[in-house]
Structures are given as structure tokens and as C-alpha cells.
């Protein structure tokens, strides 16, 4: 008995040792306590930080207090939109690019397109994308990586440009007044939660049906019934999209020059007409991967029959050159970045000198862009509309003007980014093909390298 008890004690001690190896011991804690020099200056710093917002104290003396948002080259644009408490920045950005072109090309006054209209179909299409994805994989176990990813991400209000292109190409657009915002379109979290629960429930039902011997035709019929439920949820919360509407066209002076009935597709064809699927190229600056390569993200799309997200990875200087060419030709662009880094929302600036956290905390926080991407410290989190650039006497860009979708604020709802900030935190830009050199367009002939839907670069998709 003594031998058994001794063995158990030794086993227990060994297990305890195994569990605590690598942990913080009393000796480690003592060293940490001694490393914190609690002298008068440190206590004063603690008193300040404990009672004040960190950004207030970290604000750099080099940060610009008075911001001049004038730039040497700017795309004509009017009005500012507000996505409210929703993740629809990608949708607002894409529609803002389109409306700027329409106002310029057709002498229109302030025009805002209905984000709610396209959002309705975005959510319906994403529901179908999920359900069909489950049907396509009913023979795989629940812990299959793709099946698990689908159930983790049944639907979202976030997105990207190729999703917008598929949506608008299929459903057209309508003026805001034809389908105004609702509480749920401006505050999407509850709807997203309910749709996710509904889709997860339906996905499990489809898997049980298949396990019980249901064939493809039966699964498809049940999916259609499930989509009818989703349509009802969307119509109750967002309103039902108009199949046609009457729109009075006014010129820039406010005079009515036309009044006609349109379908959403007719309205898009007459006032916009852009080939969003063929005329635009997405560029990425991701130094964690080789440049001059084309990449595609598997299943990263908004519609089942649509296109995956595809892009060319380029050095940042080449992306900025394309942006300058577009701005000089008065053409706004879809642009995305890690907006929360070094942002002074009060002054509307994105500047590497806005905050000096290292000086305040007395620690090192610097990482290059590659390490930030690989360690999940930085990724594209927000889409906006790039509308201006300031170029100095030497032909170099110094700052960039960005139309945001957060409503009125500093710089009339715009952000001003320094060129150095763009180098570090700009990720994606969508430009028309005509602003790219032939050598860049030739890269599109490559067979894209397929990346998984859960790739580290896209877990924080805007």
C-alpha cells in the first residue's frame, strides 16, 4: 500500500510539475515585481493613465492640430453617407464610387443610392451560398475544415468588391428614396444573429436529411423552403425590394428634366452601366506573399454562382501610381485599409505620428507590415472611397483624401491619410483596367493561387 501511495504521490507531483512548467512561478513573479520601478515618475504616470483615455495621453506633439484637407487633385463628389451600426462599409463604398460617376456624367444633383436594397439581396444570396455549400458537403464529417468554417460563418454583413459586382450586376440599383433604410438595416447585429441561428438550424436539418437517404432533388426542394423563410425575415426587417419604381430626374440646379418608371436593372444600365465584373481589377499590398502573383480566396464570394475574390499582389508604390492616374482622371476608387491604426477621429487624420504609445508605456510596439499581417496584428478592416491626393513639387504624393461612410464629421466626413500611413495600413484598391500598365494586366493571365477561406489575411474581412 505504501508503495502504491508513494507512486501516486510521485505521479501527482510529476503531473503538477508538467502542468506548471512554463508557467509563472513565485520566483518569476518576484522578478516581475522588481522589474517595475515604482518611483515617483512611474507613480505619476500610473495616476495619469489610470484616469485618462490612453489616446489622450499618447497623442504626439508632432500630430497636426490644424488639418488642411485641401489636396492638389480631387475627384468631384458631393454628400456623405452613414452606415450607422452596420458592417456594410463595402456596400456604401461601392455605391459611393458609382454615384460619384453618375452625378458627374449626367449633371445630377446630390444622389444617394439605396444601400438597403442591395443589402437585402446580399443577405438572401449569402443564405443560399451557405445552404448550398452545406448540401455540396453533406457526405463530409462535421469536423471537416470547410464544413466547420461554413457553420462558423453562415452569414455576415461584411463583404468586398467582387460581392458588390455580382450583386449590382444581377439586381441593379435604386435611389435611396425607393427603398429607405430601416432600423435593422442601420443596426444589423440582431438580424445577423437571428439569420445565423436560422441557417445553422437549417444546415443541420439538411445534413440529417442526407444521412437519412434524401436525394439531391429533395434537398434542393427543402432548401427553397428554407430560403422562403429567410426572405420573410428580410422582408419584415428591411422591407421588400421594389420590382420597379418611378424616379424624377433633376439636373444639378434642381430642375426636373424627366420622370419615368424603371426596373432596378434599367436604372443601373441608363445611369451607371459600368461592367463591374470585367472592367475592374483588385490590387493588394501584402508583403507576406510574393508580389506579381494572382491569388484567389476559395468560397469568398457573396453569391453561389458568383466570383471568388481575386487580386494581384503588388508593391505599394505601383498601387499608388494606379490610384493617382485614376484620381487625375476624376474617377473615385474602392479602397480598404486597417482604419483603426493611428486614427485621430476628432481631426479626421490617419497619421503614423498621431500617437506615441511606445513613449507613454516605455515598451517597444513596432512591427513591419509583413509581421503585423502574419501575427494577426493588422488586416483590412474597413472599406472607403479614395477621392483625392496631394502631390508635391517633386511629383510625390504626400497625403490622400478618403470619403468615409460614418456620417458628418471632421473634414466633412472625410479622412486625410499621410502617404507613410498608406504604406503601412493600405491593403486593397480596386481600379479600372485603363489605369493599369499592360505589364500589370498581363499578370491576370496567370492561373491564380487558391487560398483557403480561412486564410489569416482575410479573417478580419471588412
N, C-alpha and C positions, 0 to 999 in steps of 0.2 A: 504493500500500500504506500509506504514512504517513497519508494522508487517511482511509483506512478504519479504521486503528488509532486515530487521533485521534477519529473519530466514535464508535467503540466505547467508548473511554475516557470520552468525554463522556456517552454514553448510560448507561454504567455508573455514572458519577458522578451523573447525573440520577436514575437508579433508586435509588441509595443515598440520595440526598437525600430522594427521595419516601418512602422507607421509614422514614427517621429523623425526618422532620418530625412533631412532636407527641410524640416520644419523650423520654427523659430524657438530655440531653447531659451532658458533663463539667461544663459551666458550671452547669447545673441542679443536678447532684449536689452541686457545691460550695456552692451556695446552701442546699441542704437540710441539708448538714452544719453550716454556720454557724448555721442557724436553731435547731439543737438545742443549747441551752446546757447543756453538761455540767459544771455547777458542782456543789459538794458536795451540795446538797439533791437535785439531779437524780440524782446517782450513788447516793445513799442510797435514793431512790425505786426506781431500777432494781434495786438489790440486793434490796429487799423484794419487788417484783413478779416478779422472775426466779425466786424460790424459794418463792413462796406462791400459792395459788389466788386469782385476781383477785377473786372474790366475797368472800373473807375480808377482803381489804383495802378493798374498795369498800363494805362493809356500813356503812350510815349510822348515825350516833349517834342519829338520830331514829327508827330502826326499833324496833318494840316487842319487847322481850326476853321479857316475860311476856305471853302471849296469853290473853285471856278469850274463849273460843269460845261463851259463852252469848249468845243472841240473844232479842229480845223476842217473836218469832213463829217457830215451827218446825213443820215437818211431822213427824208421828210416823214414825220409821224405826228399824230395827234391823239390825245386821250391816254388814259392809263386804266388798266383793268385790275380787278381784285379777285383772286381765287379764294379768299376767305380761309376758313379752316378745312382745306381740302388739299389733296396731293396732286391736283390737276395742272401743275405748272407746265408740264409738257404740252397739254392741250391749249392752255392760254397762250403759250409761246408760239406754237404753230399757227394758231388763228391770228395772233397779232402780226406775224410775218405776212400772212395773206391779206389782212385788212389794210396794212400799210400800202401794199401794192395796188389794191383796189381803189383806195382813196386817191392815190397819185394818178393812176391810169384812167380813171373815169370822172375826175373832178367832183368827188363826193365830199360831203361834209363829214363830221365825226361819225365813224361807223364802228359798231361792235357786233361781232358775230356771237351766236348763242353757243356758249360752251356747254350748257345743259343738254342741248340737242345731241351733239356728238358724244357727250358723256353717257347718255342713255344707251346708245348703240355700242359704245365701248364696253360697258358693263355686260350687256347682253352677249356680245361676241366673246368676251373673256369667259363667261359662264359656259358657253358652248365649247370653247377651247379646252377648258378643264374637263367637262363631261366626256367629250370625245377622246381626250387624252387618257382618261380612265378606261374607256371602252377599248381603246387600242392596246391596253396593257393589262387586261383582266386576267391573263394567264400568268402574270408575274406576281411574286410574293409582295406582301405589303412593305417589307423592308428593302425591296429593290430601291436603288438610289433615286431613280426617276419617279417611281410611284410615290415614294416618300416625299419627294420635292413637290409633286403635284398637290398632295394633301396639305403640305406646309404652305403652299401658295395658291389657293384656289381662285382668288380674285384680288385685285388691288385697284386703287385709284391712281397709281403712278403709271409711268409709261415713257415712251421715247418716240422719236420721229417716224420710224417705219410704221409704228402703230397708228400714228396720225395719218400718214399717207394712205394706208389701207382703209381707214375709217372714212376719210373725206372722199376718196376715190369711189367708194361704194355708196355712201349715204348723202354726199353733198354737204352743204351748209345752209343755215338760215340766219336771218338777222336776229339779234338778241330779243327784240320785241315779239318775234314769232314763237319763241319758247323761252320765257324768262327763267331766271334762277329760282330755286325753291330752298327751303331750309335744309333739306337733305343734300342738295347739290352743293351748297356752300359749307355744309358741315357733314362730311362724308363718313365719319368713323362708325356711327351706329349702323348705317346702311351696309357698309363694308363688313361689319361684324355679322349682321344677320344673313347677308348673302353667303359669306364664308361658311357659316353653320349649315345653311340650306344645302350648299353644294357638297360639303363633306358628307352630310347625311345621304344625299342622292348618290354620291360616288360609292359609298359603302353598299347601298342597295344594288347598284349596277353590278358590283363585284359578286354579291350574293346571288343575283340572278344568273350570272355566268357560271358560277360554281354549281348552281342547280341545273345547268344544262341549257339555259336560254341561248338562242342563236342570235346572230348579228342583227337580223331584222327585228326581233323582239326588243333588243337593247336599244336600237335606233328609235323605235316607236315610243319606248319609255322615256328616252332622252327628250323627245319632242314634248312630252307631257311635263317633264321637269322644266324645260325652257319656258313653257307657258306659265308655270308658277313664278319663274324669275321675271318674266315680262310683267306679270301682275304686280310684283313687288316694286319694280322700277316705275311702272305707270302710277302707282299710288304715291310714291315718294318724289318722283321727278316730274311727273306729268307725262302724257302720251305725246310722242313727237308728231308734228303736223306732216301730213302727206302732201299738202300744198298750202300756200299762203299768198296773201296779197301784199305787195310791197310798193310803197310810194318812193320813187327815186327823186332825190333832191340834189341840186348842184351845190357847189361849195359856198354859195351865197344864201342857201336855204330855200331856193325856189323849186317848187315841184315841177319836174320835167317829164315824169312818166308814172303811171300806176298800172301794174299788171299782176296777174296771178302766175305763180311759179311753183314748180316742184323744187325740193332742195337740190336735186341734181341739175335742173335747168338753171337755177340761180347761180350755182357754182360755175357752170360752163360759161355763162354770159359775163359774169363779173370777175372771175378769177381764172379758170381754165388751165391752171398750172398742171403739168404732168408730174405730180408729186412722187410717183413711183419710178419714173425714168429720168427726170431732169435734175435730180438732186443726189449729192454724194455726201455720206457721213465720213468725217475725218476724226481721228482720235490721236491724242498725245498720251501714250502710255509707255514710258521708258522702261518698264519692267519686261517688255516684249520687244522683239526685233522690229525695226522700222521697215517701211516699204513692203509690208506684208498686208494681205487682206484677211480679216477674221470675221467669223460668223458665230453668233451665240445660239446654240440649239434651243428650240422651243421658246425663244424670247421674242414673242410676237403677240399681237392683240387679237388676231383672228385665226381660226384654224386653217383657212385657205389663203392666208396672207403670207407676208415675207418675214423671215427671221431678221434680226438686227445684224447688219453687215457694215463693216467700216474698213477704211485704210488707216493704218497706224503710221503717223508721220512725225518728224521733228517739229517742235512748236513753231519755229521760225517759218517753216513752209505753210503751216496752217494760218499764221498771222498774215502772210503775204496774200493768201486767197481771201482772207477777211477784208483786207484793205482794198483789194480790187473790187470786191462786192460793194463795200460802203461807198467808194468813189463813184460807183455806178448807181447809187441811190437804191440799193437793194439790201433790206434787212435780212438777218440770218437767225436760225435756230442755234442756240448756244447753251452749253451746260457746264457746270463747274461745282467746286466744293465751296458753296457760298458762305458757309458759316465760319470759315477760317479768316481771321483778321478783318472782320467786317465791322465797321462803325456805322450802325444803322441810323444813328442820330444825324450824322453828316452825309450819309449815303455814299461811303467810300469803302473800297476794298484795297488795302494797302499793307504791305509787309511791315511798315513802320507804325501801324496803328497801336499795337500793344506789345509791351516788352515783358512777357511773362517770366522769362529767364531771370531778368534783373530783380523782379519782385520776389520770386521764390528762391533765388540763389541756386538754381539747378539748370542742367542742360536739357533742352527740349528739341534741339534741331535734328531734322532728318531730311535727306534729299527726297525728291518726288518718288523715285523708284521704291525706296524703303517704306515710305508712307503708304504706297499702294499695296505692297506685298504684306504689310503688317496690319492692314485694315485701318490705318490712321487717317486715310484720305481716299475719297472716291467722289464721283459725280453725285451730287445730292439735289440739285435744283436746275431747272431749265429757264432761260430768259431769252430776250430778243436783243441781239447785238446790233446797235444802230449808229455808232459813231466812233471815230478815232481821232486823236490829236497827234499830228506828225510835226516833228521839229524841223529846223532849218537844214539838218543833215539827212532828212528823209527817214528818220527813225520814229517809230511810234512811242509816245510817252504815256498815254492814257487812253482808256476805252470807255465809251458810254453805252450803258446797258439798260434797256427798258424792262422793268420788273413787273410783276403781277401781284403786288402786295398793296395796291391802292395808293392814294396820295401820300406823300412824304417828302423827305429831302430831295432836292433836285427834281421836283415834280414827279416823284415816283421812279426816278432813275438811280442807278448806281454808277459811280465813277471808279474804274479799276485802274491801278497803275500797271504799266507794262510788265514790271517784275512780278507783280501778283499774278498776272495772266500766265506767266511762265510756270509758276508753281501750282496753280489751282484750276486752270482751264483744262477741260478734258475733251469735250466734243464740240464740233462745229459742223453744221450742215450747210453746204453751199451749192449753188447751181454749177453745173458742169462747165459752163463757159468761163468761169473764173479760175479754172484749174489748168495748169500746163498739160500738154499732151502726154508727157512722161508720167505724170501722176495718173491720168485717166487710163493709161496703158496698164497700170497695176491691176485694174479691175478685171483684166483677162485671166488673172491667177485663179486657181481653184482655192476658195477660202479655207483657212484652217478652222475647223469646227471646235468651238469651246463649249463646255457643258453649261447648262442653265444656271448652275450653282457656282460658276466661276467667281473667284474672290473679287474681281474688279466690278462685278455687277450686282453684288448683294445689297448695295445701297442705291439701286436704280431710282432715278427721280420719278 
